[in-house]
Amino acid sequence: MGKTQAGSGKVADAGVVFPEGQSGSALLSRLMSETIGAHPAAFGAMRVPRGKAFRSGYGELVARFESLRAASAQRAAIALFATRRQLETFEYLGERGRTPLLAAFEEPAEPLPLQSGAGAPPAGAVVEVPYLGRSYRGAELAGLARGFVERHVATHAAARALAWIGERADPSGALDLRGESLAVLGAAAEIAPTAQLIRGGARVLWIDVQEPPAELRCANVQWAPGGADLLAQPARIARTIEAFAGGRPVRLAAYAYAPGRGREWRLAVAMNAIAHRLPRGLASSLSMLLSPTTPAVVQPEDLEALLSRKSRAPLWQRALAGSGFLGPAHLGGGSATVVRAVVAAQGPTYQAAQYAAKRLAAEAFAAYGAQLDERSPAPLLVSANVAPITRTRSLQHPVFEAGFLGAPRFGVEIFDPAATRALGAMLTLHDLLNPASPSAALRDAAQAGSIFTEQIHGGIFGMPWALDPAIAAAAVLGLGQRPKLLLRMLR
């Protein structure tokens, strides 16, 4: 059973699966309908179609759903309902056939055997961001962050987080993470910050179908020989995390990802189920990165940038907007203004993973804790920050490559994987170590949305137009720069 959870290799078709006979699109439609039915006051007359009507308009539907949820006083309770329904709905397909996913955790399961490395952690900076040919270390991150804000590619909260973690490191970028224990799910993923954690001396449980590379096999790293499959072995992985923790709190980091056949959503739900099924109090935090191509509440500084950029938009963009090709950037208003950032080509199952199983789950865990218990909530420290569009392996497609070339014409910046990985690591370390970070300071479920304020979105959230048509226009511009991409599209 094994296929990649980190962006290369293979992923199992059994293990954590959709309910029998359900596609990812149908399941997302059903989840949204059930959530609306359970919270009619928040969603009013909104209805979710099924079948072809849903598939053709799911991007706008998800954006509208989030704009209504974000405006509701019950926003965290809505996230809780949707997160629970996913855990209740998904199934586990094993040797005994199908069973509810959560029931699979009740079966006896042995921890995976673990192997440890030897020697000191590899040398290298922890607080370091490689960006446009230069490395920013320690206190230099504050200047990098100021530039991001000035160019409207990151929020003020993200800039403050980068400056804070930069101040905690020495000039060489060293940061002592000894004493921190982390179970990293999807440790080999392209933008997972696992190497930075290991270099800092953190004790790391490496969970991935791929074993760690030789240079990371030091004394503070443990892994399962032959790899660990989140889809096929979720219960055993939960028991492995318990054994690794040894009765002491451990931080969870959820980075596993694989495209195709619903694996994005299946993996995200598997990781949520593991967090949910660990003994109460064992998980001291949960970290993840959020895609910028999913509905998110826009911060005030990006709304200001939108108005400024719209007034100065070139004539050709205004003409496309006037023709109706470029639609408005946002839905809702006020503190619940949501960006229309869904990219239809990524598909409804990708959106379900990013929005339902990450964004909604992150808010539910932050407000109610890993046990998702509204009667006795135990809020969990959650780091869930927006990362920019990145040239990852999963986006190696001629349409996206052409769009990347044209993106600067819309004020959008595309990041390299090394920069995104490092920036994500810095934001995560800030959230885990700063007692005043948004999640650490959370005291009221109604304010749980504050955990999403750290956004390095690359300019998407301050763009005057909806992302999907802007990508199409950017791709046309990109083809003008590199016509050979058209031949790859036609193959």
Beta strands, then each sheet from edge to edge (+ up, - down):
strand 1: 15-17
strand 2: 91-94
strand 3: 97-100
strand 4: 115-116
strand 5: 128-131
strand 6: 134-137
strand 7: 181-185
strand 8: 203-207
strand 9: 221-223
strand 10: 250-254
strand 11: 283-290
strand 12: 330-331
strand 13: 338-339
strand 14: 381-386
sheet 1: 1+ 2- 3+
sheet 2: 4+ 9- 8- 7- 10- 11- 14-
sheet 3: 5+ 6-
sheet 4: 12+ 13-
end
